[in-house]
Amino acid sequence: MEKLQPVDEAWSRALAVVAHPDDMEYGAAAAVARWTAQGKTVAYCLVTSGEAGIDSMPPEEARPVREREQREAAALVGVSSVEFLGHPDGMLEYGLPLRRDITRVIRRHRPEVVIMTNHHPTFEGGGLNQADHIAVGQAVIDAVRDAANRWVFRELLTEGLEPWNGVRMVLASGSPYARHGVDITDHFAAGVASLQAHAAYLKGLGDDHPMADAEEFLEAAARANGTRLGCRFAASFEVIEFG
């Protein structure tokens, strides 16, 4: 199996943009815990509130529950800035409205690094990805470029949001094309606790769901990635570089 190269950590501000509450916690949260412990600033932006993610709970009831659990999960890994864009869970469409909203967030936070989840049709091993993840991932990549272009989404200028071309790279977690990794050995427990904070969501999966046991699920992936990076536990990322 191909070895992972260490992710460049010479940066100070990151913005995570993902589709749903719990997306960051399935793999990347422990890396965030490492980075915030280093003194880096990481902010979270959730495109939806995950309101369609609990079968036994109507969306209008699930929305505040999932937003609260996401804030609690983020706090456990040192993230205090969490915002929700309010797009409809399960029905995201790639297009200009989504690109514009993500561009707005990038221009406000002015990150050096943007974190997202896998945007490819499949995961490593061949499992099918979810439509919302694919739409958001592609929109994030394009929004990084849009954020730097003064003449795209000119209405953002009237909001006082000047262009930002300071994003150096996008880190995609859970990608089948991951070639880089982060040693999360000392922060693995924080990542597990962060996922466990999504208690209502995990309960809704049912005890027999392969992702319901947070520690077991995360440990399997982290141990495999650690072998590739040369440490006990690691998180893997596809690195998409920008000039």
C-alpha positions as a printed NumPy array, in Angstrom:
array([[  0.   ,   0.   ,   0.   ],
       [  1.303,   3.455,  -0.931],
       [  2.846,   5.444,   1.914],
       [  1.242,   8.712,   2.99 ],
       [  3.229,  11.942,   2.991],
       [  2.785,  14.386,   5.911],
       [  0.327,  17.217,   5.302],
       [  1.99 ,  20.651,   5.245],
       [  1.06 ,  22.26 ,   8.573],
       [  2.751,  25.629,   8.03 ],
       [ -0.478,  27.633,   8.199],
       [ -2.614,  29.311,  10.861],
       [ -6.249,  29.568,   9.638],
       [ -8.533,  26.907,   8.201],
       [-12.188,  26.714,   7.226],
       [-14.069,  23.429,   7.012],
       [-17.043,  23.374,   4.621],
       [-19.075,  20.163,   4.607],
       [-22.606,  19.087,   3.808],
       [-23.87 ,  17.724,   7.124],
       [-23.324,  17.632,  10.865],
       [-21.108,  14.565,  11.567],
       [-19.245,  14.816,   8.217],
       [-16.169,  16.282,   9.907],
       [-16.365,  13.77 ,  12.724],
       [-16.098,  10.725,  10.455],
       [-12.345,  11.044,  10.005],
       [-11.133,  14.648,  10.169],
       [-12.078,  15.845,  13.667],
       [ -9.027,  14.334,  15.354],
       [ -6.791,  16.214,  12.899],
       [ -8.679,  19.395,  13.792],
       [ -8.005,  18.677,  17.476],
       [ -4.29 ,  18.423,  16.657],
       [ -4.336,  21.7  ,  14.748],
       [ -6.237,  23.698,  17.359],
       [ -3.84 ,  22.326,  20.003],
       [ -1.037,  23.812,  17.892],
       [ -2.741,  27.206,  18.14 ],
       [ -4.301,  27.184,  14.687],
       [ -7.803,  28.605,  14.145],
       [-10.379,  26.317,  12.509],
       [-13.966,  27.333,  11.726],
       [-16.814,  25.063,  10.633],
       [-19.453,  25.782,   7.985],
       [-22.27 ,  23.266,   7.53 ],
       [-24.189,  23.65 ,   4.29 ],
       [-27.241,  21.863,   5.749],
       [-28.362,  21.162,   9.296],
       [-28.668,  17.421,   8.676],
       [-32.389,  17.649,   9.321],
       [-33.192,  14.696,   7.047],
       [-30.652,  12.411,   8.708],
       [-32.747,  10.782,  11.464],
       [-35.531,   8.569,  10.143],
       [-37.516,   8.584,  13.391],
       [-37.409,  12.37 ,  13.818],
       [-39.215,  14.884,  11.548],
       [-36.862,  17.459,  10.   ],
       [-38.314,  20.367,  11.972],
       [-37.466,  18.522,  15.199],
       [-34.151,  17.151,  14.007],
       [-32.724,  20.499,  12.864],
       [-32.13 ,  22.069,  16.325],
       [-30.955,  18.738,  17.734],
       [-28.371,  18.23 ,  15.027],
       [-27.184,  21.827,  15.172],
       [-26.714,  21.563,  18.935],
       [-24.844,  18.272,  18.62 ],
       [-22.566,  19.737,  15.934],
       [-21.651,  22.685,  18.126],
       [-20.896,  20.323,  21.003],
       [-18.819,  18.098,  18.712],
       [-16.857,  21.075,  17.403],
       [-16.142,  22.408,  20.895],
       [-14.561,  19.07 ,  21.856],
       [-11.852,  19.586,  19.211],
       [-11.275,  23.273,  19.889],
       [-13.652,  24.845,  17.352],
       [-15.903,  27.674,  18.539],
       [-17.062,  29.115,  15.203],
       [-19.832,  26.955,  13.712],
       [-22.361,  28.215,  11.168],
       [-25.156,  26.655,   9.14 ],
       [-26.132,  27.848,   5.661],
       [-29.621,  26.338,   5.78 ],
       [-29.658,  24.52 ,   2.453],
       [-32.046,  21.526,   2.298],
       [-30.54 ,  18.288,   3.559],
       [-30.531,  15.495,   0.984],
       [-31.442,  17.809,  -1.884],
       [-28.289,  19.824,  -2.507],
       [-27.579,  20.777,  -6.095],
       [-24.28 ,  21.919,  -7.491],
       [-24.747,  25.342,  -9.049],
       [-24.311,  29.085,  -8.712],
       [-26.348,  29.579,  -5.505],
       [-24.256,  26.997,  -3.655],
       [-20.998,  28.342,  -5.069],
       [-21.964,  31.9  ,  -4.101],
       [-22.845,  30.987,  -0.516],
       [-19.58 ,  29.123,  -0.011],
       [-17.626,  31.928,  -1.687],
       [-19.201,  34.349,   0.783],
       [-18.03 ,  32.235,   3.733],
       [-14.496,  31.923,   2.336],
       [-14.223,  35.677,   1.845],
       [-15.43 ,  36.295,   5.4  ],
       [-13.066,  33.834,   7.078],
       [-10.095,  34.328,   4.712],
       [ -8.542,  30.906,   5.393],
       [ -5.229,  29.561,   4.179],
       [ -6.595,  26.015,   4.134],
       [-10.085,  24.747,   3.311],
       [-11.165,  21.341,   4.585],
       [-13.932,  19.28 ,   3.003],
       [-14.987,  15.65 ,   2.61 ],
       [-14.615,  13.285,  -0.321],
       [-16.228,  14.667,  -3.484],
       [-15.62 ,  11.659,  -5.713],
       [-18.415,   9.216,  -6.681],
       [-16.939,   6.449,  -4.52 ],
       [-14.912,   5.96 ,  -1.358],
       [-11.776,   3.876,  -1.053],
       [-12.913,   0.279,  -1.379],
       [-15.655,   1.173,  -3.854],
       [-18.515,   2.229,  -1.581],
       [-20.808,   4.794,  -3.16 ],
       [-20.581,   8.378,  -1.986],
       [-23.647,  10.467,  -1.15 ],
       [-25.005,  13.112,  -3.528],
       [-24.769,  15.999,  -1.048],
       [-21.082,  15.281,  -0.415],
       [-20.318,  15.299,  -4.127],
       [-22.203,  18.553,  -4.77 ],
       [-20.61 ,  20.389,  -1.847],
       [-17.118,  19.147,  -2.623],
       [-17.199,  20.351,  -6.195],
       [-18.736,  23.657,  -5.12 ],
       [-15.998,  24.154,  -2.505],
       [-13.238,  23.693,  -5.08 ],
       [-14.876,  26.166,  -7.434],
       [-15.686,  28.609,  -4.622],
       [-12.   ,  28.81 ,  -3.701],
       [-11.38 ,  30.154,  -7.195],
       [-14.526,  32.307,  -7.1  ],
       [-13.417,  33.872,  -3.818],
       [-10.295,  35.176,  -5.55 ],
       [-12.087,  36.656,  -8.57 ],
       [-13.439,  40.168,  -8.088],
       [-15.786,  39.87 , -11.04 ],
       [-17.526,  36.651,  -9.981],
       [-20.493,  37.213,  -7.626],
       [-20.104,  40.983,  -7.715],
       [-22.937,  41.332,  -5.19 ],
       [-20.475,  40.164,  -2.533],
       [-18.487,  43.363,  -3.07 ],
       [-21.547,  45.392,  -2.034],
       [-21.57 ,  43.314,   1.172],
       [-18.042,  44.511,   1.854],
       [-16.457,  41.166,   1.014],
       [-13.293,  41.79 ,  -0.949],
       [-11.671,  38.971,  -2.963],
       [ -9.496,  36.464,  -1.102],
       [ -6.808,  34.543,  -2.957],
       [ -5.005,  33.256,   0.12 ],
       [ -6.241,  29.648,   0.048],
       [ -3.146,  27.514,  -0.484],
       [ -4.76 ,  24.099,  -0.481],
       [ -7.963,  22.144,  -0.015],
       [ -7.797,  19.031,   2.16 ],
       [-10.396,  16.381,   1.308],
       [-10.905,  13.738,   3.987],
       [-12.124,  10.25 ,   3.172],
       [-10.907,  10.459,  -0.412],
       [ -9.913,   7.361,  -2.387],
       [ -7.1  ,   9.504,  -3.789],
       [ -5.58 ,  10.426,  -0.424],
       [ -1.793,  10.633,  -0.611],
       [ -1.161,  12.669,   2.547],
       [ -1.795,  12.111,   6.228],
       [ -1.777,  13.678,   9.676],
       [ -0.582,  11.892,  12.824],
       [ -3.609,  11.916,  15.149],
       [ -2.291,   9.442,  17.715],
       [ -2.382,  11.979,  20.564],
       [ -5.784,  13.34 ,  19.529],
       [ -7.656,  10.2  ,  18.503],
       [ -9.718,  10.162,  21.711],
       [-10.88 ,  13.728,  21.074],
       [-11.978,  12.7  ,  17.592],
       [-13.977,   9.798,  19.001],
       [-15.625,  12.02 ,  21.603],
       [-16.477,  14.507,  18.877],
       [-18.306,  11.844,  16.876],
       [-20.004,  10.48 ,  19.99 ],
       [-21.437,  13.953,  20.604],
       [-23.806,  13.212,  17.711],
       [-25.766,  10.985,  20.079],
       [-29.205,  11.344,  18.488],
       [-27.826,  10.692,  15.031],
       [-25.841,   7.625,  16.096],
       [-28.851,   6.257,  17.974],
       [-30.942,   6.725,  14.836],
       [-28.533,   4.552,  12.842],
       [-29.398,   1.523,  14.974],
       [-27.045,  -0.762,  16.878],
       [-26.382,  -2.986,  13.868],
       [-25.223,  -0.164,  11.581],
       [-21.472,  -0.406,  10.787],
       [-20.956,   3.285,  11.646],
       [-22.934,   3.238,  14.916],
       [-19.939,   2.287,  17.086],
       [-17.942,   5.51 ,  16.829],
       [-14.695,   4.277,  18.352],
       [-14.583,   0.993,  16.453],
       [-15.344,   2.645,  13.119],
       [-12.794,   5.419,  13.557],
       [-10.087,   3.148,  14.927],
       [-10.174,   0.827,  11.918],
       [ -9.562,   3.674,   9.482],
       [ -7.092,   5.518,  11.715],
       [ -4.988,   2.403,  12.277],
       [ -4.827,   1.641,   8.547],
       [ -3.86 ,   5.234,   7.776],
       [ -1.304,   5.153,  10.583],
       [  0.391,   2.172,   8.981],
       [  0.701,   4.167,   5.763],
       [  2.06 ,   7.252,   7.554],
       [  4.334,   5.414,   9.976],
       [  2.526,   6.112,  13.255],
       [ -0.196,   4.512,  15.374],
       [ -3.215,   6.515,  14.167],
       [ -3.537,   8.914,  11.229],
       [ -6.129,  10.8  ,   9.218],
       [ -5.757,  10.739,   5.442],
       [ -6.372,  13.602,   3.021],
       [ -6.353,  14.291,  -0.678],
       [ -4.426,  17.546,  -1.126],
       [ -5.639,  19.909,  -3.851],
       [ -3.133,  22.716,  -4.22 ],
       [ -3.817,  26.282,  -5.358],
       [ -1.28 ,  28.781,  -6.563]])
